[in-house]
Amino acid sequence: MIDPLKDRLGKVTVILYGSYARGDFNLWSDIDIIVISEHFSKIKPLDRINKILDILPPNVEAICLTPKEARNFFKKPWGHKILKEAKIIIDENRIIEK
């Protein structure tokens, strides 16, 4: 899934969050990811998922953000909580501070 995202979007950051990142998933859990790409700055927020929908497996739910949106999101309490439990899959945009 990562290579097709990179082919389509260029540099990407992909973050796994939710039950799969925490390790408490079950049979009915979906896989929650955040996909971050500068490419999304050219696309309306509600249309971004359509750009990658054919790449994602059926049980994957994605939030699509630009790097600027992601940095702002992770500064907020809700975003900070998500990031605290998340697993970084790839961070080509250098969104996550070590």
Backbone hydrogen bonds in HBPLUS format (Angstrom, degrees):
<---DONOR---> <-ACCEPTOR-->    atom                        ^
c    i                          cat <-CA-CA->   ^        H-A-AA   ^      H-
h    n   atom  resd res      DA  || num        DHA   H-A  angle D-A-AA Bond
n    s   type  num  typ     dist DA aas  dist angle  dist       angle   num
A0005-LEU N   A0001-MET O   3.18 MM   4  6.34 152.0  2.27 142.4 150.3     1
A0006-LYS N   A0002-ILE O   2.89 MM   4  6.20 159.7  1.94 157.7 163.5     2
A0007-ASP N   A0003-ASP O   2.87 MM   4  6.09 157.7  1.92 153.4 159.9     3
A0008-ARG N   A0004-PRO O   3.06 MM   4  6.21 151.4  2.14 142.3 148.9     4
A0009-LEU N   A0005-LEU O   2.78 MM   4  5.80 161.3  1.82 155.6 161.4     5
A0010-GLY N   A0006-LYS O   2.82 MM   4  4.75 146.5  1.93 131.2 135.5     6
A0092-GLU N   A0012-VAL O   3.04 MM  80  5.45 151.1  2.12 146.9 141.0     7
A0013-THR N   A0036-ILE O   2.95 MM  23  4.92 144.1  2.08 138.6 146.7     8
A0036-ILE N   A0013-THR O   2.80 MM  23  4.92 162.0  1.83 152.8 156.6     9
A0014-VAL N   A0090-ILE O   2.84 MM  76  5.32 151.0  1.93 141.3 149.1    10
A0089-ILE N   A0014-VAL O   2.87 MM  75  5.40 153.3  1.94 155.2 162.0    11
A0090-ILE N   A0014-VAL O   3.36 MM  76  5.32 156.4  2.42 136.9 140.3    12
A0015-ILE N   A0034-ILE O   2.95 MM  19  5.08 158.2  2.00 144.5 151.6    13
A0034-ILE N   A0015-ILE O   2.82 MM  19  5.08 145.4  1.94 140.6 151.8    14
A0016-LEU N   A0087-LYS O   2.86 MM  71  5.10 162.9  1.88 165.6 161.2    15
A0087-LYS N   A0016-LEU O   2.83 MM  71  5.10 160.2  1.87 150.3 156.7    16
A0017-TYR N   A0032-ASP O   2.98 MM  15  5.53 170.0  1.99 146.8 148.8    17
A0021-ALA N   A0018-GLY O   3.12 MM   3  5.48 120.5  2.49 106.4 120.4    18
A0022-ARG N   A0018-GLY O   3.00 MM   4  6.26 154.5  2.07 154.1 162.4    19
A0023-GLY N   A0019-SER O   2.81 MM   4  5.77 132.6  2.03 138.9 151.1    20
A0024-ASP N   A0019-SER O   3.02 MM   5  5.09 133.0  2.25 142.6 148.0    21
A0029-SER N   A0026-ASN O   3.10 MM   3  5.33 163.3  2.13 112.7 118.0    22
A0031-ILE N   A0059-ASN O   2.80 MM  28  6.05 170.0  1.81 161.8 164.5    23
A0061-GLU N   A0031-ILE O   2.76 MM  30  5.98 161.7  1.80 153.7 159.4    24
A0033-ILE N   A0061-GLU O   2.90 MM  28  6.27 160.4  1.94 165.1 169.4    25
A0063-ILE N   A0033-ILE O   2.98 MM  30  6.44 145.6  2.10 144.9 155.6    26
A0035-VAL N   A0063-ILE O   2.80 MM  28  6.11 164.5  1.82 165.3 170.7    27
A0065-LEU N   A0035-VAL O   2.94 MM  30  6.33 161.1  1.97 156.9 163.0    28
A0037-SER N   A0065-LEU O   3.00 MM  28  6.52 153.3  2.07 159.0 164.5    29
A0040-PHE N   A0037-SER O   3.21 MM   3  5.73 151.9  2.29 109.3 115.5    30
A0041-SER N   A0038-GLU O   2.93 MM   3  5.60 162.7  1.96 120.7 126.3    31
A0042-LYS N   A0039-HIS O   3.33 MM   3  6.13 169.3  2.34 119.8 122.6    32
A0043-ILE N   A0040-PHE O   3.01 MM   3  5.15 165.4  2.03 112.0 116.1    33
A0047-ASP N   A0044-LYS O   2.87 MM   3  5.31 146.5  1.98 117.3 128.0    34
A0048-ARG N   A0045-PRO O   3.42 MM   3  5.45 155.7  2.48 101.3 107.9    35
A0050-ASN N   A0047-ASP O   3.18 MM   3  5.57 131.1  2.43 106.1 118.1    36
A0051-LYS N   A0048-ARG O   2.92 MM   3  5.39 145.7  2.04 112.8 122.7    37
A0052-ILE N   A0049-ILE O   3.07 MM   3  5.53 147.8  2.17 110.1 118.6    38
A0053-LEU N   A0049-ILE O   2.86 MM   4  5.72 124.3  2.17 151.6 168.3    39
A0055-ILE N   A0052-ILE O   2.89 MM   3  5.39 152.4  1.96 118.3 127.3    40
A0060-VAL N   A0057-PRO O   3.12 MM   3  5.64 160.8  2.16 127.2 127.0    41
A0070-ALA N   A0066-THR O   2.91 MM   4  6.11 159.5  1.95 155.6 161.7    42
A0071-ARG N   A0067-PRO O   2.95 MM   4  6.19 163.3  1.98 152.3 155.9    43
A0072-ASN N   A0068-LYS O   3.12 MM   4  6.37 162.7  2.15 150.5 154.8    44
A0073-PHE N   A0069-GLU O   2.83 MM   4  6.00 157.5  1.88 149.4 156.6    45
A0074-PHE N   A0070-ALA O   2.91 MM   4  6.09 163.0  1.94 158.3 160.9    46
A0075-LYS N   A0072-ASN O   3.25 MM   3  5.32 148.0  2.35  99.9 109.2    47
A0076-LYS N   A0073-PHE O   3.17 MM   3  5.56 149.9  2.27 108.0 116.2    48
A0080-HIS N   A0076-LYS O   2.76 MM   4  5.90 159.2  1.81 162.9 170.2    49
A0081-LYS N   A0077-PRO O   2.96 MM   4  6.14 153.9  2.03 146.8 153.1    50
A0082-ILE N   A0078-TRP O   3.08 MM   4  6.38 160.2  2.12 148.8 153.7    51
A0083-LEU N   A0079-GLY O   2.96 MM   4  6.15 165.9  1.98 150.9 154.7    52
A0084-LYS N   A0080-HIS O   2.95 MM   4  6.09 147.5  2.06 143.8 152.4    53
A0085-GLU N   A0082-ILE O   3.21 MM   3  5.55 132.3  2.45 104.4 115.4    54
A0086-ALA N   A0082-ILE O   3.07 MM   4  6.03 117.0  2.48 139.9 156.7    55
A0086-ALA N   A0083-LEU O   3.21 MM   3  4.86 146.3  2.33  93.6 103.5    56
A0094-ARG N   A0091-ASP O   3.25 MM   3  5.38 163.7  2.28 105.9 110.5    57
